[in-house]
């Protein structure tokens, strides 16, 4: 018999597998290779700049940290909700 934590972990694994399958399907149908899908996270510096309301500095810092282009950085920063 599995513990509650083990059951929860199995549920998470099943959801993750489903999401990965869906992502693969979308990428294939959109013609996007897996190497083209960005895996970005906002650093503490970027988050602090956003919280201060300095979106331009946050975008610049994000570009410096990730090498993202301006459009992708702007879209990513604007997608964050704090």
C-alpha positions in Angstrom: 0.0 0.0 0.0 1.3 3.4 -1.0 1.5 6.3 1.5 -0.3 9.5 0.8 3.0 11.2 -0.3 3.7 8.3 -2.7 0.2 8.6 -4.1 0.5 12.3 -4.6 3.9 11.8 -6.2 2.3 9.4 -8.7 -0.4 11.8 -9.5 2.2 14.5 -10.2 4.2 12.2 -12.4 1.1 11.3 -14.4 0.2 15.0 -14.9 3.8 15.8 -15.9 3.8 13.0 -18.4 0.5 14.3 -19.9 1.9 17.8 -20.1 5.1 16.7 -21.8 3.0 14.7 -24.3 0.8 17.8 -25.0 3.9 20.0 -25.3 5.5 17.6 -27.8 2.3 17.5 -29.8 2.1 21.3 -29.9 5.8 21.7 -30.9 5.5 19.2 -33.7 2.4 20.8 -35.1 3.9 24.3 -34.8 7.2 23.2 -36.4 9.2 24.0 -33.3 12.1 21.8 -32.3 12.6 21.1 -28.7 15.9 22.9 -28.7 14.0 26.1 -29.7 11.7 26.1 -26.7 13.1 28.5 -24.1 13.2 27.4 -20.5 13.5 30.7 -18.7 13.1 31.6 -15.1 13.2 35.1 -13.7 16.1 35.7 -11.3 15.6 37.4 -8.0 17.1 40.6 -9.6 14.5 40.6 -12.4 11.7 39.9 -10.0 12.8 42.7 -7.7 12.9 45.1 -10.6 9.4 44.1 -11.7 8.1 44.6 -8.2 9.6 48.0 -8.1 7.8 48.8 -11.3 10.9 49.1 -13.4 9.9 47.0 -16.4 12.6 48.4 -18.7 15.4 47.5 -16.3 13.9 44.1 -15.7 13.8 43.5 -19.5 17.4 44.6 -19.8 18.5 42.4 -16.9 16.7 39.4 -18.3 18.3 39.9 -21.7 21.7 40.1 -20.0 21.1 37.0 -18.0 19.5 34.8 -20.6 20.6 36.1 -24.0 16.9 36.4 -25.0 16.1 38.8 -27.8 14.1 42.0 -27.0 10.7 40.7 -28.1 11.0 37.4 -26.2 12.3 39.2 -23.1 9.5 41.8 -23.2 6.8 39.1 -23.7 8.2 37.0 -20.9 8.5 39.9 -18.4 5.0 41.0 -19.3 3.7 37.5 -18.8 4.9 37.4 -15.2 2.3 38.2 -12.5 3.3 39.6 -9.1 
